[in-house]
Amino acid sequence: MSLLSVEGLGIAFGGVRAVHDVGLTVAPGEIVSIIGPNGAGKTTLFNMISGVYLPGAGRVRLDGEDVTGMAPHLLARRGLSRTFQNLQIFPAMSVLENAATGFHLRERGALLADLLALPGARRRSAGALDGARDLLARVGLDRAADREAGELSYGALKRLEIARALATAPRLLLLDEPAAGCNAVETEEIDRLIAGMAQSGIAILLVEHDMKLVMRISTHIVVLDHGEKIAEGDPATVSRHPDVIAAYLGAPVAVEGAAHADG
């Protein structure tokens, strides 16, 4: 059963149609990738799904509930979290403190208790730090916990942002170009991390330009061009689709093995 269902989603800016009639589904443990040339509408689609933009048409359903246009913090409490194309890191804070900030959406303490540092607030803070340490170990950054985030490599910062998103305990995680700017070694680390999250049952919706990564880990691929879906299917099918080749790939892309997650 699908966790995320997107139906006929569309939006226009100043009369210019950015996304039109796009639909897709993502099930638990599935990795669905959205690809397409620059300006195809990929991040705009992400922004509608994650509540940043209010769609002009269509519906977004999370586990059957209509969440179209719901605020991002409310979606996070329902299990939808995301990363952004541009890093949202606090460089002067420690790596551990950055990871811990993701736990605030799971806290239910009173504001006054937090301001006065009452025992309940202190317990929540300690719990967030313990949880952050576990997440840093999961993304391979436990040894960097006490360093300032601004000292990390770009690839490590990408993994830190994923750790912070995982702090919200997502059932669905939207990853916007997690391997952008990463070298080959860092991309392999991102690859393993995404595969591991899917294997743990998290549904993954991915926007990424690294076609080798996309073809290697995706269960299903959706291709956009000029805001419209022009193809979808498994990696092998999409890599041979003539419209995809003409619009984006330029040539068939080799598919390296099966996807990491079951559909």
C-alpha distance (Angstrom), angle and dihedral (degrees) to the residues before:
residue distance angle dihedral
M1 . . .
S2 3.79 . .
L3 3.79 118.7 .
L4 3.83 93.1 -166.4
S5 3.78 123.3 37.6
V6 3.81 120.6 -178.4
E7 3.80 115.0 -170.7
G8 3.81 125.4 -169.3
L9 3.79 94.5 -32.3
G10 3.81 117.1 -174.6
I11 3.79 142.9 158.8
A12 3.82 138.0 176.7
F13 3.79 130.8 -158.8
G14 3.79 117.5 -152.5
G15 3.78 90.6 -18.6
V16 3.81 92.7 -50.9
R17 3.79 111.8 120.9
A18 3.82 107.8 -129.9
V19 3.81 99.5 172.3
H20 3.79 126.5 11.5
D21 3.81 131.0 -169.4
V22 3.80 98.5 -27.9
G23 3.77 120.4 168.3
L24 3.80 133.2 177.7
T25 3.79 142.3 149.5
V26 3.80 133.9 -143.8
A27 3.80 124.6 -164.1
P28 3.82 128.0 -160.5
G29 3.81 110.5 -77.2
E30 3.80 92.3 15.3
I31 3.82 125.3 124.0
V32 3.80 110.5 -149.2
S33 3.80 115.5 -177.5
I34 3.80 126.9 -159.8
I35 3.78 114.2 -153.1
G36 3.79 136.4 172.8
P37 3.80 142.1 122.8
N38 3.79 122.7 -65.0
G39 3.78 109.5 -70.0
A40 3.80 93.3 24.2
G41 3.81 91.8 124.9
K42 3.81 100.3 -105.3
T43 3.81 99.0 133.2
T44 3.81 90.8 38.2
L45 3.80 88.0 56.6
F46 3.81 89.5 49.1
N47 3.80 90.1 50.4
M48 3.79 91.9 53.9
I49 3.80 93.5 47.4
S50 3.82 92.5 48.0
G51 3.81 96.1 46.6
V52 3.81 98.7 -107.8
Y53 3.84 91.2 114.6
L54 3.79 127.3 33.2
P55 3.83 107.5 -129.5
G56 3.77 118.5 -122.6
A57 3.80 90.2 -146.5
G58 3.78 139.3 8.0
R59 3.78 137.8 34.5
V60 3.80 138.5 -87.5
R61 3.80 115.6 -154.9
L62 3.79 125.0 -172.1
D63 3.79 113.6 -164.4
G64 3.79 88.1 -21.4
E65 3.81 95.7 -50.7
D66 3.79 118.2 119.3
V67 3.83 103.5 -121.5
T68 3.81 98.2 163.5
G69 3.80 109.8 153.7
M70 3.80 93.4 -1.7
A71 3.82 113.7 154.6
P72 3.82 115.3 -95.9
H73 3.83 94.6 -117.0
L74 3.80 90.7 53.6
L75 3.79 90.6 48.6
A76 3.81 89.2 50.3
R77 3.79 89.7 55.9
R78 3.81 87.9 53.5
G79 3.80 91.5 52.7
L80 3.82 104.9 -92.1
S81 3.80 115.9 123.4
R82 3.79 133.6 162.3
T83 3.77 146.5 -170.9
F84 3.79 124.6 -139.2
Q85 3.78 134.8 -124.5
N86 3.81 89.1 -121.2
L87 3.79 114.5 53.2
Q88 3.82 115.8 -103.5
I89 3.81 97.2 -160.4
F90 3.82 130.7 140.1
P91 3.83 99.7 -131.0
A92 3.83 97.1 -167.5
M93 3.80 93.2 52.0
S94 3.78 123.1 82.1
V95 3.77 121.1 -97.6
L96 3.81 88.7 -112.5
E97 3.81 92.8 51.1
N98 3.82 90.9 49.7
A99 3.79 91.5 52.8
A100 3.81 91.6 46.4
T101 3.82 93.0 56.6
G102 3.79 88.8 73.1
F103 3.80 91.4 67.5
H104 3.82 95.6 66.9
L105 3.82 92.3 89.2
R106 3.80 89.3 59.6
E107 3.80 93.8 51.6
R108 3.78 119.8 96.2
G109 3.81 100.6 -179.6
A110 3.78 123.1 132.6
L111 3.79 117.1 -96.0
L112 3.81 91.5 -127.5
A113 3.81 91.5 54.3
D114 3.79 89.8 52.0
L115 3.81 92.8 48.4
L116 3.81 92.4 49.1
A117 3.81 92.8 43.2
L118 3.80 91.2 -127.2
P119 3.83 118.6 -178.7
G120 3.80 94.0 -94.3
A121 3.80 91.2 53.2
R122 3.79 91.3 48.2
R123 3.79 90.5 51.2
R124 3.79 90.9 50.9
S125 3.81 90.7 49.7
A126 3.79 91.9 50.2
G127 3.79 90.5 47.2
A128 3.80 91.0 51.3
L129 3.81 91.1 52.4
D130 3.80 91.8 48.8
G131 3.79 90.6 49.5
A132 3.80 90.9 46.8
R133 3.81 90.9 54.0
D134 3.81 89.8 53.7
L135 3.80 91.2 50.2
L136 3.80 92.6 48.1
A137 3.79 88.8 54.3
R138 3.81 88.7 50.0
V139 3.82 92.0 55.3
G140 3.81 94.7 39.4
L141 3.81 97.8 -107.6
D142 3.80 101.4 107.5
R143 3.82 92.5 111.7
A144 3.80 90.1 55.0
A145 3.82 95.4 51.2
D146 3.81 95.8 114.7
R147 3.80 97.5 41.5
E148 3.78 122.7 99.7
A149 3.79 109.2 -97.8
G150 3.81 90.7 -129.1
E151 3.80 89.5 66.7
L152 3.80 94.5 62.2
S153 3.79 126.4 100.0
Y154 3.80 118.0 -104.9
G155 3.79 92.6 -105.2
A156 3.82 91.5 50.7
L157 3.81 89.8 50.7
K158 3.80 89.4 53.7
R159 3.81 89.3 54.5
L160 3.81 90.3 46.7
E161 3.79 90.2 55.1
I162 3.81 89.5 51.3
A163 3.82 89.6 50.3
R164 3.79 90.1 53.6
A165 3.80 90.9 49.8
L166 3.81 89.8 50.1
A167 3.82 88.9 55.5
T168 3.80 88.5 74.9
A169 3.84 89.0 61.6
P170 3.82 93.6 -122.7
R171 3.77 124.5 -160.6
L172 3.83 88.1 -168.2
L173 3.80 122.8 34.1
L174 3.81 123.4 -168.2
L175 3.81 111.8 -156.6
D176 3.81 115.8 -165.8
E177 3.83 108.3 -159.1
P178 3.83 96.9 -37.2
A179 3.84 92.4 175.6
A180 3.82 97.3 45.7
G181 3.81 110.4 128.9
C182 3.80 93.1 8.4
N183 3.78 124.5 128.6
A184 3.81 122.7 -127.8
V185 3.80 94.9 -87.9
E186 3.80 93.0 47.3
T187 3.81 90.6 47.7
E188 3.81 90.3 54.5
E189 3.81 89.1 52.0
I190 3.82 90.1 51.6
D191 3.81 89.1 47.0
R192 3.82 92.4 55.1
L193 3.79 92.1 44.3
I194 3.82 93.9 52.5
A195 3.80 91.6 46.0
G196 3.79 90.9 50.2
M197 3.80 92.3 50.8
A198 3.79 91.1 51.4
Q199 3.79 91.2 48.1
S200 3.81 88.6 54.3
G201 3.82 88.4 58.8
I202 3.80 101.5 -98.2
A203 3.81 114.1 140.3
I204 3.82 110.1 -128.4
L205 3.82 126.8 -155.0
L206 3.80 109.2 -173.5
V207 3.80 136.0 -169.2
E208 3.80 110.4 -168.6
H209 3.81 139.3 152.2
D210 3.80 96.0 -158.5
M211 3.79 98.5 98.6
K212 3.79 94.9 -170.7
L213 3.79 89.4 57.0
V214 3.81 92.3 45.2
M215 3.79 94.1 49.3
R216 3.79 92.3 45.4
I217 3.80 100.6 51.8
S218 3.82 107.8 22.8
T219 3.77 123.8 109.5
H220 3.81 91.4 -170.3
I221 3.81 133.7 6.1
V222 3.81 129.7 -151.5
V223 3.82 117.2 -162.7
L224 3.80 122.0 -153.4
D225 3.79 128.7 -168.6
H226 3.81 123.6 175.7
G227 3.79 89.6 -10.0
E228 3.80 96.4 -54.5
K229 3.78 132.3 102.6
I230 3.80 108.6 -112.7
A231 3.80 100.0 171.5
E232 3.78 144.5 -3.8
G233 3.78 138.5 179.6
D234 3.77 142.5 96.9
P235 3.83 118.3 -30.8
A236 3.80 95.0 -97.8
T237 3.80 93.1 51.2
V238 3.81 94.9 45.6
S239 3.81 93.8 46.9
R240 3.83 89.9 58.7
H241 3.81 98.1 41.0
P242 3.85 108.7 119.4
D243 3.82 94.3 -143.6
V244 3.79 91.0 52.1
I245 3.79 92.1 48.5
A246 3.80 91.4 49.4
A247 3.81 95.6 45.1
Y248 3.75 102.7 39.0
L249 3.77 126.2 -16.0
G250 3.80 99.3 53.9
A251 3.80 89.7 -156.7
P252 3.80 136.4 21.6
V253 3.78 112.6 -78.1
A254 3.80 118.4 -136.3
V255 3.78 113.7 -114.9
E256 3.79 110.2 -135.1
G257 3.79 105.8 -150.4
A258 3.76 130.5 -53.2
A259 3.78 126.0 -41.9
H260 3.80 116.8 -88.0
A261 3.79 94.9 -126.1
D262 3.75 134.3 56.8
G263 3.79 117.4 -117.9
